[in-house]
């Protein structure tokens, strides 16, 4: 029998929806460690600066499942920008640019150096109707990113933002456009004259994709 005024009728109060489980957060640095891509030593970066650590993204991106996960993560951070094309500087940005374009469902192209300057080759074209997302593997000084942005802008296209797997300390204000990094990792860099590794006589290695 119903007790204390209970009628026994089923409750009509709405129940709070059960939250869907969130996908596990991608541990980007763990992928670098697993791939042996976080190197320690004495390195000359493509910017000319020296550092005691180097992120060799090619070692991560050689694994299709890692490359796809990183591309999907960048796409998730940048989808709201409404990009119609991904543009990356060769060589380091090609693979992650392709994966990001695939995840966004847009074409992915790359710029390469011709007589020392980035250029669109191989029949790649941009037009005034394009909304360009610049994607790199690692952004350090932002010089190659800025050069890629300038190349796209010169075609009449609109650059909507920039993204990278690793942001080594740049900011939206420095680049003059929205910047999305999966990881912000501030690794010290040095001019040659103030480099502690140079002062100790440690041999310097140039590991990047640009000589």
VENJOKA-V570868 format. One record per residue. N is the residue number from 1. OMEGA is omega in degrees with one decimal (* if undefined). BURIAL is # if it has 9 or more other ideal C-beta (glycine too) atoms within 8 Angstrom, else .. D_FIRST is the distance of its C-alpha to the first C-alpha in whole Angstrom. Layout:
N OMEGA BURIAL D_FIRST
N OMEGA BURIAL D_FIRST
This chain:
1 177.7 . 0
2 -179.8 . 4
3 173.6 . 6
4 174.2 . 10
5 179.8 . 10
6 -179.1 . 9
7 -176.1 . 9
8 178.9 . 8
9 179.6 . 12
10 179.6 . 15
11 178.9 . 17
12 -179.7 . 20
13 -179.2 . 22
14 177.3 . 25
15 176.6 . 26
16 179.7 . 29
17 177.3 . 31
18 -177.9 . 32
19 177.3 . 36
20 178.8 . 38
21 178.4 . 40
22 176.3 . 43
23 -179.7 . 46
24 -180.0 . 48
25 -179.2 . 51
26 178.4 # 54
27 -173.6 . 56
28 -177.5 # 60
29 176.6 # 62
30 176.8 . 60
31 178.1 # 62
32 179.2 # 65
33 -179.0 # 65
34 -176.8 . 64
35 -175.4 # 67
36 -172.8 . 69
37 176.3 # 70
38 -172.4 # 70
39 176.9 # 73
40 -178.8 . 75
41 179.8 . 79
42 -170.7 # 81
43 170.4 # 81
44 -177.5 . 83
45 -179.8 # 80
46 177.3 . 81
47 -175.1 . 81
48 177.6 . 84
49 178.5 # 82
50 179.4 # 82
51 177.9 # 78
52 175.9 # 77
53 -179.4 # 74
54 179.8 # 74
55 -178.1 # 71
56 -173.3 # 73
57 -179.2 # 70
58 180.0 # 72
59 175.2 # 70
60 -172.2 # 67
61 175.3 # 67
62 179.3 . 69
63 -174.4 . 66
64 -178.2 . 64
65 177.2 . 60
66 -179.8 # 61
67 -179.5 # 63
68 -179.7 # 61
69 179.8 # 58
70 177.3 # 60
71 178.4 # 61
72 179.1 # 58
73 177.7 # 57
74 178.8 # 60
75 179.1 # 59
76 179.7 . 55
77 -170.1 # 57
78 -174.8 # 59
79 -177.7 . 58
80 -178.7 . 57
81 178.2 # 61
82 179.2 . 62
83 175.4 # 65
84 179.7 # 66
85 173.7 # 68
86 178.5 # 69
87 -179.0 # 72
88 173.2 # 73
89 176.8 # 76
90 -0.9 # 78
91 -168.7 . 77
92 -174.9 # 74
93 -170.8 # 72
94 -174.2 # 72
95 -178.7 # 70
96 175.0 # 67
97 178.6 # 68
98 -179.4 # 68
99 178.4 # 64
100 177.3 # 63
101 178.6 # 65
102 -178.9 # 63
103 178.8 # 59
104 -176.9 # 60
105 179.2 . 61
106 179.5 # 65
107 179.4 . 68
108 -179.6 # 70
109 180.0 # 73
110 176.1 # 76
111 178.9 # 79
112 -174.1 # 81
113 175.2 # 85
114 -175.9 . 88
115 173.9 . 91
116 -178.3 . 89
117 176.4 . 86
118 -179.0 # 83
119 171.8 # 83
120 -179.7 # 81
121 174.8 . 83
122 179.1 . 82
123 177.1 . 82
124 -179.1 # 79
125 169.9 . 78
126 178.8 # 76
127 -178.1 . 77
128 -179.4 . 76
129 -176.7 . 72
130 172.2 # 71
131 -167.2 # 69
132 169.6 # 70
133 178.3 # 68
134 -177.2 # 70
135 176.9 # 68
136 174.3 # 70
137 179.5 # 69
138 173.6 # 70
139 -179.8 # 71
140 178.8 # 74
141 -177.6 . 76
142 -176.2 # 75
143 -179.9 . 79
144 176.5 # 78
145 -179.9 # 75
146 179.2 # 77
147 178.4 # 79
148 176.7 # 77
149 -178.9 # 76
150 178.2 . 79
151 -179.8 # 80
152 -178.5 # 77
153 -179.1 # 78
154 178.1 . 81
155 -176.6 # 80
156 179.6 . 78
157 176.8 # 75
158 176.4 . 72
159 -174.0 # 71
160 179.6 # 67
161 176.9 # 67
162 -179.0 # 68
163 179.2 # 66
164 172.5 # 66
165 -178.5 # 65
166 172.8 # 66
167 -176.8 # 67
168 170.4 # 70
169 177.9 # 70
170 179.9 # 70
171 176.6 . 69
172 -175.8 . 68
173 -178.9 . 71
174 -177.3 . 73
175 -179.8 # 73
176 177.3 . 72
177 -178.7 # 69
178 -179.1 . 66
179 -178.5 # 66
180 176.1 # 63
181 177.3 # 63
182 177.5 # 60
183 172.7 # 62
184 -174.1 . 64
185 -176.9 # 66
186 177.9 . 69
187 -178.6 # 72
188 173.6 . 75
189 -173.7 # 78
190 165.4 # 81
191 -175.9 . 85
192 -175.1 . 87
193 -179.4 . 89
194 -176.1 . 86
195 -179.5 # 85
196 178.4 . 84
197 177.1 # 84
198 -178.1 # 88
199 177.5 . 89
200 178.7 . 88
201 179.4 . 90
202 177.1 . 87
203 -178.8 . 88
204 -178.9 # 86
205 174.8 . 84
206 -173.8 . 83
207 -170.4 . 80
208 -176.3 . 79
209 -179.3 . 80
210 -178.8 . 83
211 * . 86
